[in-house]
Amino acid sequence: MDTTIKTYFPELSEKQLNQYAQLKPLYDSWNQQINVISRADMTHFYIRHVLHSLGIATVLTFKPQSNVLDVGTGGGFPGIPLAIMFPETQFILVDSVGKKIKVVQAVADALALDNVKAYHKRAEDVTGTFDFVVSRAVTRMERFVPWVQHKINAKSNHALSNGILYLKGGNLKEELNPYPKAKTHDLAAHFKEDFFDTKKVVHLPL
């Protein structure tokens, strides 16, 4: 396996490292049937997909028995890498594209991730409440917030208030103007690869 993950997260168990190691072969295989990750990105799979997803783990450690919703998960990011990192946290992964969810479920099954459930549905149609909603830049924040703002648990049990943890890149000043409570965390402070120079985790309490 690419040693990048172990370098940044040396506390991972052998089981977790093995699960991360299985990710690329699984996605290579599925990508030949259903194109869920671009060919160019597969060359940098562990940095652009796995490590990028784990950027959220540099901002917050999810507690056992907490509930996390991954909206617009695509092929399973950031949900699958986070579910490996936090095996006692429950993850619901949703996407409006059915074939992508088929891949997500197959990967979760292959890795025996019993803390993952994947559903073919839109965010607005998800029932229940969650401690956090995670996502990788599926749309602008003003469009995203109405989809999920009524799905957040009122009681916070983490170091950060319950809400959205959003992986985004570029200059976010204008987009986040309507959200004075939003805080950005630069991933370049944690990861040395050039890919992360403009990448951030946005925390928006709801």
C-alpha positions in Angstrom: 0.0 0.0 0.0 1.0 3.6 -0.4 2.6 4.5 2.9 1.2 8.0 3.0 -1.7 7.1 5.3 0.5 5.3 7.8 2.9 8.3 7.8 0.2 10.8 8.8 -1.8 8.4 11.0 0.8 6.2 12.8 -1.7 5.1 15.4 -3.7 3.0 13.0 -4.1 -0.7 13.7 -3.0 -3.5 11.4 -6.6 -4.2 10.6 -7.2 -0.6 9.6 -4.0 -0.5 7.5 -5.1 -3.7 5.7 -8.5 -2.1 5.0 -6.9 1.0 3.5 -4.5 -1.3 1.5 -7.5 -3.1 0.0 -9.2 0.2 -1.2 -7.2 0.8 -4.4 -7.5 -2.8 -5.8 -11.3 -2.7 -5.0 -11.7 0.7 -6.8 -9.5 -0.4 -9.7 -11.7 -3.4 -10.2 -15.0 -1.5 -9.9 -13.7 1.4 -12.0 -13.5 -1.0 -15.0 -17.2 -1.6 -14.7 -18.5 1.7 -13.4 -16.5 4.9 -13.7 -16.7 6.3 -10.2 -13.2 7.8 -10.1 -11.4 9.5 -13.0 -8.5 7.5 -14.5 -6.1 10.4 -13.8 -7.2 10.5 -10.1 -6.6 6.8 -9.7 -2.9 7.4 -10.2 -3.0 9.6 -7.1 -5.7 7.6 -5.3 -4.4 7.6 -1.8 -3.6 11.4 -1.8 -6.6 12.8 -3.7 -9.3 10.5 -2.3 -8.3 8.7 0.9 -6.0 11.2 2.5 -8.2 14.1 1.4 -11.2 12.4 3.0 -9.2 11.9 6.2 -8.6 15.7 6.3 -11.8 15.7 8.4 -10.0 13.5 10.9 -7.4 16.2 11.4 -10.2 18.6 12.6 -12.3 16.2 14.7 -12.2 12.8 16.2 -15.7 11.2 16.0 -16.8 9.6 19.2 -18.1 6.0 19.4 -21.9 5.7 18.8 -22.1 9.1 17.0 -23.9 9.3 13.7 -22.5 10.8 10.5 -24.2 11.5 7.2 -22.1 11.6 4.0 -24.1 13.6 1.4 -23.2 13.1 -2.3 -20.7 10.4 -1.4 -20.0 9.5 -5.0 -17.8 6.4 -4.8 -17.7 6.6 -1.1 -15.7 9.6 -0.1 -15.2 10.9 2.5 -17.4 8.3 4.2 -15.5 5.0 3.5 -12.0 6.2 4.6 -13.6 7.9 7.7 -15.6 4.7 8.5 -12.3 2.7 8.6 -10.7 5.4 10.8 -13.7 5.5 13.2 -15.1 1.9 13.4 -17.4 2.6 16.3 -19.1 5.6 14.6 -22.1 4.9 12.4 -21.9 6.3 8.8 -24.8 6.7 6.4 -23.6 7.3 2.9 -26.1 8.7 0.3 -25.9 9.6 -3.4 -28.6 10.3 -6.0 -26.7 8.1 -8.5 -27.7 4.5 -8.0 -24.7 2.9 -9.7 -22.3 4.8 -7.4 -24.1 3.5 -4.3 -23.8 0.0 -5.7 -20.0 0.4 -5.7 -20.0 2.0 -2.2 -22.0 -1.0 -0.8 -19.8 -3.5 -2.5 -16.6 -1.8 -1.1 -18.1 -1.6 2.4 -19.1 -5.3 2.2 -15.7 -6.4 1.0 -14.0 -4.6 3.9 -16.6 -5.9 6.4 -17.5 -2.3 7.4 -20.5 -3.0 9.6 -20.7 0.7 10.5 -21.6 1.8 7.0 -25.0 1.9 5.4 -25.4 3.1 1.8 -28.6 4.4 0.2 -29.6 5.6 -3.3 -31.4 8.8 -2.3 -31.1 12.5 -2.2 -30.1 14.3 1.0 -33.5 15.9 1.4 -35.1 12.4 1.5 -32.9 11.1 4.4 -34.8 10.6 7.7 -33.3 10.8 11.1 -30.8 13.1 12.7 -27.0 13.2 12.8 -24.1 14.6 14.8 -22.3 15.7 11.7 -22.9 15.9 7.9 -19.8 15.5 5.9 -19.3 16.0 2.2 -16.7 16.8 -0.5 -17.8 20.0 -2.3 -20.9 18.7 -3.9 -22.3 22.2 -4.3 -22.1 25.7 -2.9 -22.8 26.1 0.8 -26.0 28.1 0.4 -27.5 25.3 -1.6 -26.1 22.6 0.6 -27.3 24.0 4.0 -31.0 23.8 3.3 -30.7 20.1 2.4 -29.3 19.2 5.8 -30.0 21.9 8.3 -32.9 20.0 9.9 -31.0 16.8 10.2 -28.5 17.8 12.9 -28.8 16.5 16.5 -29.6 19.4 18.9 -27.2 18.0 21.6 -23.5 18.2 20.9 -21.0 15.7 22.5 -17.9 16.6 20.5 -15.1 19.1 20.7 -16.8 20.9 17.8 -20.5 21.8 17.8 -22.7 19.6 15.7 -23.1 20.6 12.1 -21.4 20.4 8.7 -17.8 19.3 8.0 -17.2 20.2 4.3 -14.1 19.5 2.2 -13.6 22.4 -0.1 -10.8 24.1 -2.1 -9.9 27.6 -3.3 -11.0 31.0 -1.9 -14.2 30.6 0.1 -14.5 34.1 1.5 -17.5 35.1 -0.7 -19.2 31.8 -0.4 -19.0 31.7 3.4 -20.0 35.4 3.9 -23.6 34.5 4.8 -22.3 32.1 7.5 -20.3 34.1 10.1 -20.1 31.0 12.3 -18.2 29.0 9.7 -14.6 28.2 10.4 -12.0 27.0 7.9 -9.1 24.7 8.7 -6.3 24.6 6.2 -5.2 21.0 5.3 -1.8 22.3 4.2 -1.1 22.7 7.9 -1.3 18.9 8.2 -0.4 17.4 4.8 2.7 18.4 2.9 1.6 17.4 -0.6 1.0 20.2 -3.1 -2.5 18.9 -3.7 -3.5 20.3 -0.3 -2.2 23.9 -0.8 -5.7 25.4 -1.2 -7.7 22.5 0.4 -9.7 23.2 3.5 -12.2 21.7 5.9 -15.1 24.0 6.6 -16.9 23.6 9.9 -20.3 25.1 10.0 -22.2 24.6 13.3 -26.0 24.2 12.8 
